[in-house]
Amino acid sequence: MVRVLVGGLIGLAIAMGVARFAFTPILPAMQEATGLRADGAGLLASLNYLGYFIGALGAGLVPHGATRTAMYRLSLLVSVVTTAAMGLELGDAGQAMPVWLVLRFLSGVSSAGIFILGIAMVLDTLTRRGGERFAGWLYTGVGLGIASSGLFVALFGDRLGWAGDWLALGAVCAVLGLMPGLWVRDPPQPPHSATAGAAGDAGTARRGGLSAPLLLLTLAYFLEGGGYIVSATFLVSILKTDPGTAAVGEAAWMVAGLGAMGAGVFWAAVARRSNSWWSLILAHLTQAVAILLPMTGSPTVAVISALLFGGTFVGIVSQAFALGRQLSAGASARVVGALTAAYGLGQIIGPLPAGLVVTRTGSFNAVLLGAAAVVVLGALLLALGMVIAGRQSSAGSAFAAPKAS
């Protein structure tokens, strides 16, 4: 069980911390060396998230058993190859852009495969071995990957250059990827689950239906995807463009990863003391503040911003999945797929307009204000969902009371 959990954790570090988000600390050097503009960077980010969206849809169709294990391993391989290939010297941004777009798209597809299939197989294994209590630690892999890639770029970026960073990170992931490739596999299905299990999940989804609270949660998660991704894509560039915060650019991204490592466990504890609604609302509001803090120009505040940002976005993911499962009466497969698709759409939409605005204005301030506003709007939708869910629960209790007597 420990090997499966560690393998899944490393898989998430490769897929999310490196393949997806190493782009953030490497981006400033790429822009300086190749002439890549902010709108081009936004396009690359959006293609990566489009790939993630499509990969998430496809991962939901992969059947249990050897096929799911094989697709997970293939996703690991594609993730490593596309990460390393970003370091190939292809000329300036204009010449390299077509290849970069394909690589970032395929990297997004593979990241989704590792994320969704890996989490599913690890959680299935933990559940069958009585280790559900360790599930929250799986998400620390995202923060570990972000912190490690940020530290790597900070230590070796000047020596290796942006291309060397990609190649070296690809090589490291190739070695580390052997562990999840060998240790994470789909556990054997119980005899009744091959047919009844899938039908039961679908039946539960039909009974639960798409309630108003679940719809509001999905809309809020869509807005979170579009809001957080601006900082997730441009944070280091934002800090590098301000002389007051330029020195902490790479370090801030590493701090964001450290914050993300404990985020899942922390916000789960908040939910236990209140509920998942309040946990998500507080995480959204905290994240909105974190998005705005770099506008102060203070290096100390910038590091605090990174810590708060990292400490919220992974927690929002884990708590949204937990709340979605509650609202759907346990139809986790369908709800996780719907939430992931909504989140993916938000991520696709967010970077493009952000890059265009920065290119035209030369400033990130308007983009940060817009991103924070979107996240706050998500918090308001969650508050509305909490109120409706509370009323539905009260009405259901009142209706059931006469029967109890």
PyMOL commands that set and color helices and strands:
alter all, ss='L'
color gray80, all
select helices_A, chain A and resi 2-20+23-34+38-59+66-85+93-128+132-176+178-183+193-208+212-240+246-261+263-273+276-296+299-327+332-349+351-361+365-404
alter helices_A, ss='H'
color red, helices_A
deselect
rebuild
show_as cartoon
